[in-house]
Amino acid sequence: MRIVHIAGLSGSGKTTFIRRLLPLLQEIGPVAVIKHMGHHVHALDPGKDTTVFFDAGIVASVGIDPEKSVMVVREPSLPLVLTSVSCLGIENTVIEGFKFLPIPKVVIGDYPGASGVILKNPSPRDVIGALPRFAEFHTMDSVTRELAPESRAVAAAAWTLTLQGEMREVYQQFSPIEKEIRKAAGSMPGHVRVRVRIHPGHLFGGEDTVLMAVGADSHACAITALTVLRKHLPPALLSGQEAQ
């Protein structure tokens, strides 16, 4: 899931810009928007059942009507929300605000001292052209979801990534490894398909993790392929293993 971060001072026109950007992103795939409401607390409808339940101290209160689901969670955590959104098969998530978030960003208006700026006061089409430069957020669920439509069975595993140098260098090293794994998967029996992703925990919280999911015609084929393909991952990059 790509994270398109739009930052700027209050009143700079971030929301207006995002409204113009959304139709272009929707042409690519499913889109989500997360807005930082840092200057005020969102008011819940008084007297509504979901509000009453939430006020009782529970962790989450959810209402589902014929058109949508509305969830209120007590944890004000961006990584938690991103994890939930990634489970929906979202391809691009726009984050408005959180201007101090240490990820690549678009700046709207004047924002002295901003870090990680990709574009400043761009057109929406400029942002679309720069999508590969934005950060990605991956979970095991989102990686396995990529394979689910065309695979009868999926096996997956995750490994903690041991950083040796800058993250950019790690990605550059990892790109040929990923191509090698995909090539190896294509020559295996059972219509094997593979996805390998790096989750950048140093940007969003948690550990940097390598996620691998393998889809095949049967569970046996998927597990066998996973066992073979994970041998292409250099042990020097990984510390620990968590199989699923």
C-alpha positions, 0 to 999 in steps of 0.5 A: 500500500502506497502512502501519499503524504500531504503536509502543510500549515493550517489553511494552506489548501491541503484538503482542496488539493486532495479532493483534486487528487483523489479521482486520479488515484481512484483510476489506479485502484482503491483509495483511502484517506486519513486526516490528522485532526490535531487541532480539535477532538472529533465529537461523537453523536450524543445519545447514539448507541455507539457513543454510549457503548464507547463512553462505557470504556470499551476499546472499540465501538462499531456501527454497521448500516446498509451502506457503511461501517463506522468504527471508533477506536480508543487508540489514537494510533496512525500505525493501527489505522494503517494496518486496518486500512491495508486489510481492505485491499487499498492501493494508495492511502492519502494522509493529510497532516501529521506534518512531522511524520518522517516519510516522503511528503508533498508540501502545500503552501509554505512549510519552512524546515519540512523534511523528506519533501518530494514535491512542493505545490505540485499539480495532482498529475505531478503527484501521480508521476511521483508515486514510486517515490512515496513510502509503502506500508505492508502487513502480512494480510495485505501481502497474502491478499494480493495472491488470494484471487488467483491462488487456492492456497497461500503460505506466508512467513515474516522475518525481522530485517537486520539493517546494515547501512541506510534503508535506501541501500537495503532496498537497492540490494533487495530489488535483485533478490526479489527478481530472483525469487520471482523467477524461481517461483515461475519455474516451480510446479503448481502455478506458484506465485510469490510476493515479497515486500519490506515493511519499513517499521523505522518509518511507521513504528515497529520492526523492519520486516521482510514479508513473503507470501506464496500462492499455489494450487494446493497447501502442499505446493504453497508450503513446499514453494515457501520452504524453497524460495525463502532460501533465496533470502540472504541470512545476513539480512535477517534475524529471527523468523515467524512462520504463518 
